[in-house]
Amino acid sequence: MALIASLVLLAWIVAGLVQDRTSTWFELDLALRARLVVTGSRASLAADWMPERRAELERQLAEIASDERVMALAACGLDGEMLASTPGFPGQFGCRGIGSLARAGNASPEAPYREWSSVSRLPSGGIHSSAIPITQGGSQIGFLILLQDMSYAERREDLARTLLITSFGALGLLASLLTILAARLSRKAWGAEVRGILQGEKTYQPDFQPILRDVHDLVERILYDQENAPEIWTAERLKQTLRRHLHGERLVIVANREPYIHQHAPDGGIHAVHPASGLVTALEPVMRACSGVWVAHGSGAADREVVDKHDRVRVPPSEESYQIRRIWLTPEEEQGYYYGFSNEGLWPLCHVAHTRPKFVAEDWAHYKAINERFANAVCQEVDTDDPIILVQDYHFALVPALIRRRLPAATVIMFWHIPWPNSERISICPWHREIISGLLGSSIVGFHTQFHCNNFIDSADSYLEARIDREQHAVVRRGHTTLIRPYPISLEWPVRWLDSLPAPEECRRQVWDQLGLKPDALLGLGVDRLDYTKGIEERFLAVERLLDRCPEYRGRFSFVQVAAPSRTKIGLYSQLNDRVEELAARINERFKTEDSRPIILLRSHHEPPDVFRFFRAADLCYVSSLHDGMNLVAKEFVAAREDMLGVLILSQFAGAAKQLTEALIVNPYDIEQASRALEAALRMPQTEQQVRMRSMRSLIARFNVYRWAGDMLVDAARLRSRERLAERLTAIDDFSH
């Protein structure tokens, strides 16, 4: 024990020496980092270094400040006046005060500025301030003030000191045990170990290394992004964005639907199935790109058989790039939380589809309990005090606030995938205030369209004591700011399911064989969950009206509806299933021939490759949503058409209609108009199809799911940086008083 105590004491001494040296390194590196960051932008800054170019100069400063460690910047003229700054630049670091320190010695006011840096040590952490001269044509035109956050350096110093002391203690215990058998060898080994550390010949932690290489990499990456920024976002670019803005932190996603469901196979084995879900379609590529944990309801028959003791399983099966953490629900809990409050209450409330929402106190109790359970699971899965958490959809309206109470520094992004109703309609829910309050626990609340953002802000303004910042599109409540932003969701690009599929011509041949169609047949397509918001009945009626108006398509045109069963435990969905089958049977009875039928109803789950085979084969795709947040089926159809052929008919009530304007936009309630759109699609020349499809594909390629996630994560990183700056400035004020 005496040996252990001696080593711990020695560790304290060594830790002090290491801390002093690393602190000096960090300060030197931060000064060099400031110089390098400014060097990369010096020419473009100098070009805008004038009062009349203030807006452009502020934009450049904001770009530099996008790095999380850069807290704030200000551009100062030779006269000490501030030309521009990033929002919230602290007055105590003003141009005149810093400028006087950056003058060479006690020279006159006309003397040139020199590079200058200093560290302000505060109880909450350090701030490194630098003054960097800006020149143009060999003459100084002013200087740039750059404030950097030193908290990461202090965290590394604390980690290094803790690990060093722990290592000494562990080694001391081991040495004590070995001394009994080999005291002489033990003393010799320990002496060599200590000498090596004291002489700097050994390194225990990479944190002791200077950060100069990281700085060079950062500057090179910024310059490359500015000069050669690619239009298309990829998984790799998303990873780089995560490393740059959030230092490669892993993501935690919370969603009711899991990306893979494990089921028993007929041969006795277990296989993973992709559920029919637009949310899964969008988010699963993001998780494969960024890694992390997906917390979801374990709903598969074999889900429990493949998880470990912590209810986790790595997926995808052949790649294992991230984990699913499964949450188990009893039948009563699933009925109350999912089928009851979520899908008989919030779903019809938010969709204007003429179905009365049903709110039951017992369902609300289950909803609250399950939200609490998911929030607890998230807190178990995170590995830092300030994790990045993406909460998905209306099933978890309370989760952001629950997480915020446990992890105040967490960056929580809540994305609401369905429409948000106006403030009057949301009040139909007896617990609308609790729902809105729960969402405002987020750092950012995202919707598909600005219209839904506006509805949410109006709701918060109507029912909560909160300050609405309409200029910044934010809600401030109890000192916490929540940004409200539109992020139109999209697909991965290119879609990986196409890799295993043949060319569109071969897909068409396979589908024709599967459906028994004549060689000259024309095929329309609908792909949906069997849900009353999708307008499947209106779609069939439009087909019927087409065949009424245009007899030449009878016996030649067929419409195949891929309809995955959905929420079958809810009575409205069972009734919808019966109505859809009866309507299809009636239309088929009217217009069927010996070798064709106008409506082909495929009521079963189809894996993504099967769905994309239909997309590549069809002449047209009709998305007839009566009210939809986005609807990714429309984008999937466009993404599948590498041949630039096919026509998209799209409901004006789907969020996708705001982006895919080259589709034939219709009111699905107007059966006559929809039938004429079907006719126009069938008659459209290939040249026009190609022009429309090429334009829509270009938009989806540029605004794909990686850009969707990147925009949200970058906004979250900037918000987190501003919040940390605000905390530092508060600490400065407290310290100065």
Residue, then its C-alpha position, 0 to 999 in steps of 0.5 A: m500500500a505504501l508503494i501505491a501511495s507513493l506512486v499516486l503522489l508521484a502521479w500528481i507531480v507528473a500530472g502537474l508537469v504534463q498539464d503545464r506543458t500541454s497547456t502551453w502547447f494548446e495556447l501556442d496551437l490555438a494562436l497558430r490555428a487562428r493564424l491559419v484560419v485567417t490565412g485561408s480567408r485573408a484575400s477574400l476578407a480583404a476584398d470586402w474590408m469596407p463599410e459598404r460591404r458589411a453584409e458580405l463581410e458578415r457572411q464570410l465571418a459566419e462561415i469561419a465561425s461555423d467551426e464549433r471551436v470558433m466562438a465569435l469574430a469581429a472585423c476592425g478597421l485601422d481606426g479601431e472601429m468595428l466593421a462587422s461581427t458575428p451575432g452576439f460578439p461580446g462587447q468586452f472584446g471590442c476593437r479599441g481595447i484589443g487594438s491597443l494591445a495589438r499595437a507594437g510596444n508604446a508606438s503611436p496610434e499610426a503604428p501597424y498592428r501586430e499579431w497578439s493573443s491572450v487567454s482569459r481564465l474563467p471559472s467556467g473555462g478559458i477563452h483564447s482571443s487573437a488579433i490578426p492583422i489584415t493586409q491588402g497590397g502590402s499595407q494594413i487595412g485593419f485586424l481580425i479578432l478571433l475568439q476560440d473556446m478552450s473548454y475542449a483543451e481543458r477537458r483533454e487536460d482533465l482526461a489526461r490527468t485522470l488517466l495518468i493517475t489511474s494508470f499509476g495506481a493500477l500499475g502500483l497495485l500490480a507492482s505490489l503483487l509482483t513484488i512478492l515473487a520478483a521484487r528486484l525485477s519489479r523495482k527495475a521495471w518501475g524505475a524504467e517506466v517512471r524515468g521514461i515518463l519523466q524524460g518524455e520518452k513515453t506517451y500514454q495518451p494521444d491527447f498529449q500531442p499538439i493539434l497542429r495537424d488537425v488545424h492544417d486538415l481543417v483549413e485545407r478542408i475549408l478551402y476545398d469546400q469553398e472552391n470545389a464544393p460538390e453539388i451532390w451530397t454523399a454518405e462520405r460528405l455527411k461523415q465529413t460534415l459530422r467530423r467538422h461540425l460535431h467532431g464525428e460524434r455518433l447519432v442516437i435516433v429514436a423512432n417507433r419503427e425499427p429499420y429491420i424486423h427479424q422474422h422466422a423463415p419457413d426453413g426454420g431460420i431467422h431473416a431480417v425484413h425491411p418494414a414498409s415505412g417512409l421514415v425508415t427509407a429516409l433515415e436508414p441510409v443516414m445511420r449507415a453513414c454516421s453510425g450510432v444507435w437506433v432506439a425502436h419498438g421491437s415488433g418482430a416475431a423473432d426480435r427477442e431471439v437475436v438481441d444481446k442481454h442489453d436488447r441490442v442487435r447490430v444491423p444491417p445483417s451483412e454490414e453491421s454498421y450501427q445498432i438497434r436498441r429494442i424496447w418491448l411493449t405489452p399488448e396493452e401498452e401498444q394498444g394505448y400508446y401506438y394504436g390509441f393515442s398516436n394513430e386514433g388521436l394524433w394521426p387523424l388530428c394532424h391529417v385533414a382527411h375527415t376522420r374524427p380523432k379519438f382521445v382517451a385518458e387511458d391511451w394518454a397515460h400509456y403514451k406518457a409512460i412509453n415516452e418516458r421509457f424511450a427517453n430513459a433508454v436514450c439516456q442509457e445509450v449515450d456516451t457523453d453529457d452533450p449527445i446528438i439525438l434525433v427524435q422522430d415523429y408524432h409517437f414521441a412528442l414528450v421525449p425531447a423535454l424528458i431528455r432535456r431534464r436528464l441531459p441539459a446540454a444534449t442537442v435534440i433534433m425533433f423531426w415531425h414527419i406528418p403535417w402540423p395543424n393550425s392552432e385551433r385544430i391542435s386544441i382539439c387534443p385535450w393535452h395539446r399544451e403538454i404536446i407543444s411543451g414536450l416538443l419545445g424541449s428540442s434544440i430544433v423542431g423540423f417539419h417538411t414545409q414552412f407552412h407547418c412551421n408557421n402553424f407550430i409557431d402560432s400554436a406555441d404563441s396561442y397556448l404557452e407563455a413563450r416569446i416568439d422570435r419570428e425573425q429567427h423562427a424560434v420559440v424562447r421558453r424558460g431561457h431555452t431557445t428552440l429553432i423551428r425549421p423546414y427540412p424537406i426530407s428526401l432519399e439517398w442518392p443514388v438509391r442502393w436498391l437499384d444496384s441489384l436490379p436489371a435495366p428498366e426494360e428487363c424490369r418491365r418484362q419481368v413485371w409484365d410476366q408476373l401480372g400476365l399483361k399483354p405486350d402492348a399494355l399500359l401500366g399505372l402504379g400506386v404504392d402505399r400503406l393501406d391508409y385513409t390519408k393516401g386517397i386510394e379510393e379516389r385513385f381507383l375512382a379516377v381510373e374508373r372515370l378514365l375508362d368511362r371517358c376513353p374507351e380505347y384504354r379498356g382492356r389495355f390500361s391496368f393500374v396496379q396498387v401495391a398496398a401493404p397492410s397497416r394498423t389492422k387492429i384499428g377498426l377504420y383501417s379494417q373498414l378501409n381494406d374492405r371498401v378498397e377491395e369492394l371498389a376494385a372488384r366493382i371496377n374490374e367487373r365493369f371493365k375486365t376482359e378475358d386477358s386483362r383487368p383494370i385494377i390489380l390489388l396486391r395486398s402484401h408487404h413487398e421488399p424494396p427491390d420488388v417495389f423499385r422493380f415496379f417503379r422502373a416498369a410502370d408508365l405512370c405513378y399516381v400519388s393521390s395523398l389527401h394530406d401528407g407531410m412529404n410522401l417519399v413514394a413520389k421521390e422513389f418513383v423519380a429516383a428509379r427512372e434512370d431511363m428518364l421515362g414515366v410520368l408522375i401524377l402528384s396530389q397538391f396536398a402532398g409536401a412533395a408537390k412543393q418540390l416536384t413541380e414538373a409532375l402533373i399536380v392534381n386535386p385528388y378529390d376532383i375525380e374528373q381532373a385526376s382522370r384527365a391527368l391519367e389520360a395526359a400521362l398516357r399520351m405524353p410524348q417521350t421527349e416531354q417525359q424526359v424533360r420533366m423527369r430529368s428536372m425532377r431527378s436533378l432536384i432529388a440528387r441535389f437535395n437528397v437525404y444526406r443533405w437533409a440530415g447535414d442541414m439539420l446537424v449543421d444547424a444544431a452544431r451552430l446552435r450549440s456553439r451559440e449556446r456555449l458562447a452565451e454561457r461563456l459570456t454569462a460567466i465573464d459577466d459574473f466573474s467581472h462582478 
